[in-house]
């Protein structure tokens, strides 16, 4: 299973749309978003992928109520898990959080195959106790380039893409 991983959109709809085109071309089957969507309208664009999109909130997602209302009442493919998510995708147990220290703690437990996080806007990809820890960078592009990751669960490979 190919899984798209992104974070820190910060309302950059232009970079998000570019990333979505690549994800469509790669035929990813699910997307994980590690928070800092910023505004609810970003969820509408993510929903256009037509596949499951799982997200957690970040520190600048100030209108959580409206985002949750929109996801629950109008959008077909968006699941917002709150601050932390636990799910199984492609036979892998996945945890997701926005903040790096909490993601690192989750990875160290040994309970997960993959832990994803955001917040730093910097790509991080390493293995901790057989757990893949990934920060896909940022969709926003604040630090010079917009990036996201694609995980192939069949062979546990990660590709970082720039938009």
C-alpha positions as CSV (number, residue, x, y, z in Angstrom):
1,X,0.0,0.0,0.0
2,X,1.3,3.5,-0.9
3,X,0.6,6.0,1.8
4,X,1.1,9.8,1.4
5,X,2.5,11.6,4.4
6,X,2.3,15.4,4.7
7,X,2.3,18.1,7.3
8,X,2.2,21.9,7.9
9,X,0.1,23.1,5.0
10,X,-0.4,26.5,6.7
11,X,-3.0,27.5,4.1
12,X,-0.6,27.2,1.1
13,X,-3.3,25.9,-1.2
14,X,-1.0,26.2,-4.2
15,X,1.6,23.9,-2.9
16,X,-1.0,21.5,-1.6
17,X,-2.7,21.3,-5.0
18,X,0.7,20.4,-6.5
19,X,1.3,17.7,-3.9
20,X,-2.2,16.3,-4.5
21,X,-1.5,16.0,-8.2
22,X,1.7,14.0,-7.5
23,X,-0.2,11.8,-5.0
24,X,-2.9,11.1,-7.6
25,X,-0.2,10.2,-10.2
26,X,1.5,7.8,-7.7
27,X,-1.9,6.3,-6.9
28,X,-1.5,6.5,-3.2
29,X,-4.3,4.7,-1.3
30,X,-4.3,6.8,1.9
31,X,-2.9,10.1,3.2
32,X,-1.7,11.0,6.7
33,X,-1.6,14.7,7.5
34,X,0.3,15.6,10.7
35,X,-1.4,18.9,11.5
36,X,-1.2,22.6,10.9
37,X,-3.7,22.6,8.2
38,X,-4.4,26.1,9.5
39,X,-7.9,26.8,8.0
40,X,-10.8,24.5,7.4
41,X,-10.8,25.1,3.6
42,X,-7.6,23.0,3.3
43,X,-9.7,20.0,4.2
44,X,-11.9,20.5,1.2
45,X,-8.9,20.2,-1.1
46,X,-7.6,17.1,0.6
47,X,-11.1,15.6,0.3
48,X,-10.9,15.9,-3.5
49,X,-8.3,13.0,-3.5
50,X,-11.2,10.6,-3.1
51,X,-9.3,8.4,-0.7
52,X,-9.0,8.2,3.1
53,X,-7.2,11.1,4.6
54,X,-6.3,10.9,8.3
55,X,-5.3,13.9,10.2
56,X,-4.3,15.2,13.6
57,X,-4.4,18.8,14.8
58,X,-1.3,21.0,15.1
59,X,-0.6,24.1,17.2
60,X,-2.0,26.6,14.6
61,X,-5.2,24.7,13.9
62,X,-7.2,27.3,15.8
63,X,-10.7,26.5,14.5
64,X,-10.8,22.9,15.5
65,X,-14.5,22.9,16.0
66,X,-15.2,24.2,12.4
67,X,-12.7,21.7,11.0
68,X,-14.3,18.8,12.9
69,X,-17.8,20.0,11.9
70,X,-16.8,20.2,8.2
71,X,-15.1,16.8,8.2
72,X,-18.1,15.1,9.9
73,X,-20.9,16.7,8.0
74,X,-19.7,17.6,4.5
75,X,-16.5,15.8,3.6
76,X,-16.5,12.1,2.7
77,X,-12.9,11.1,3.0
78,X,-11.5,13.1,5.9
79,X,-11.0,11.7,9.4
80,X,-9.7,14.0,12.1
81,X,-8.4,12.0,15.1
82,X,-7.7,14.9,17.5
83,X,-4.2,15.3,18.8
84,X,-3.0,11.7,18.4
85,X,-4.0,9.0,15.9
86,X,-3.5,5.2,16.0
87,X,-4.5,3.2,13.0
88,X,-3.5,0.3,10.8
89,X,-2.7,0.9,7.2
90,X,-1.1,-1.5,4.8
91,X,-0.7,-4.0,7.6
92,X,1.4,-1.5,9.6
93,X,0.5,-0.1,13.0
94,X,0.7,3.7,12.6
95,X,0.8,6.5,15.2
96,X,0.6,10.1,14.3
97,X,1.1,13.3,16.3
98,X,2.1,16.9,15.4
99,X,4.9,17.4,17.9
100,X,8.3,15.7,17.6
101,X,9.0,14.9,21.3
102,X,5.7,13.0,21.6
103,X,6.3,11.2,18.3
104,X,9.7,10.2,19.4
105,X,8.2,8.8,22.7
106,X,5.7,6.9,20.7
107,X,8.4,5.4,18.4
108,X,10.4,4.3,21.4
109,X,7.6,2.3,22.8
110,X,8.1,-0.4,20.2
111,X,4.3,-0.6,19.7
112,X,4.3,0.9,16.2
113,X,5.7,0.1,12.8
114,X,5.6,3.8,11.8
115,X,5.2,7.1,13.6
116,X,4.7,10.3,11.7
117,X,4.9,13.9,12.9
118,X,5.3,17.5,11.8
119,X,5.8,20.9,13.4
120,X,9.5,21.4,12.7
121,X,9.0,21.9,8.9
122,X,12.2,19.7,8.4
123,X,12.4,16.3,6.8
124,X,13.3,13.6,9.3
125,X,13.5,9.9,8.4
126,X,15.1,7.4,10.8
127,X,14.5,4.1,12.4
128,X,14.1,3.7,16.2
129,X,13.8,0.1,17.5
130,X,12.5,-1.1,14.2
131,X,9.9,1.7,14.1
132,X,10.1,4.1,11.1
133,X,9.9,7.7,12.4
134,X,9.1,10.3,9.7
135,X,8.6,14.0,9.4
136,X,7.7,14.7,5.8
137,X,8.7,18.3,6.0
138,X,6.2,21.0,5.1
139,X,3.7,21.7,2.4
140,X,4.0,25.4,3.2
141,X,7.5,25.9,1.8
142,X,8.5,28.4,4.5
143,X,12.0,26.9,4.8
144,X,12.7,27.0,1.1
145,X,11.0,23.9,-0.4
146,X,7.7,22.2,0.0
147,X,8.0,18.4,0.7
148,X,5.9,15.4,1.5
149,X,6.7,11.7,1.8
150,X,5.3,8.5,0.3
151,X,5.6,5.2,2.2
152,X,5.3,1.9,0.4
153,X,4.2,-0.5,3.2
154,X,5.1,-3.6,1.1
155,X,8.9,-2.9,1.4
156,X,8.9,-0.1,4.0
157,X,10.6,2.3,1.6
158,X,10.2,6.1,1.9
159,X,10.4,8.6,-0.9
160,X,10.6,12.3,-0.2
161,X,9.0,14.4,-2.9
162,X,9.5,18.2,-3.5
163,X,6.7,20.3,-5.1
